[in-house]
């Protein structure tokens, strides 16, 4: 069944439901999202497991999953490698014991030793059946899992994975131009979407506009990967790096001639470039909540319909 999930990590409260009959087990009684529960028979579906046949009341329409949908499951793996991209952003690989089937733009939940609960990370790579998952993780001060990740050598550590999850997915049958607006580590899921689109020659027919927002050039990453995508896909794919705190140094502009650089918040830069170009567009958004909210407002003011604005909530 297609149950209503958003973060999947027990924080947002989207999956709140009421138990009518049957038995469930709560895997994380201290989940932050329990603050959204108002009655003793309410629970968070993403943190609970059915121990018998159950009847539940869900505050949303529930449908049978479409044929071919990737079904979430628990998998075991280990951290294969961790590499610093910037002072507070790391690229890591997780090797799974069994392959995971996922769609471009989806994410999984990761649990590491000694840190309660799961955290959601979007896959950077795309391959329909994949044993190695690639992620970008930003260090958040006080963040349990990011402090753990940046706090020592974590290669070889066993982790638990649940997924895939997420509705901000891309399929070549979409037949629309693509708009990607991402801040910081939110670019991860966009890279997966672009990888699949490039593999299928999608940009021979449709346009792709990517806006990647960071504070300054020292915070930027994946510029070589963006250059390779542009060389592979041609002029229908455009990539703009938005720097909120500075103008791009002349050396960076010279080093990456395939990319455009502008000063401003990423939603502002995207709005300037996309004026009168929203027809037949699917927009994908990711990043810090304020950046996503600002991008949503900008797109709605441009008269984009909500069914063509896709994002997943991680906070």
Secondary structure by P-SEA (a helix, b strand, c coil): cccccccccccccccbbbbcbbbbbbcccccccccccccccccccccccccccbbbbbcccccccccccbbbbbbbbcccccccccccbbbbbbbbcbbbbbcccbbbbbbcccccbbbbbbbcccccccccccbbbbbccccaaaaaaaccccccbbbbbbcccccccccccccbbbbbbbccccaaaaaaaaaaaaaacccccbbbbbbbbccccccccaaaaaaaaaaaccccbbbbbbbccccccaaaaaacccbbbbbccaaaaaaaaacccccbbbbbbbccaaaaaaaaaaaaaaccccccbbbbbcc
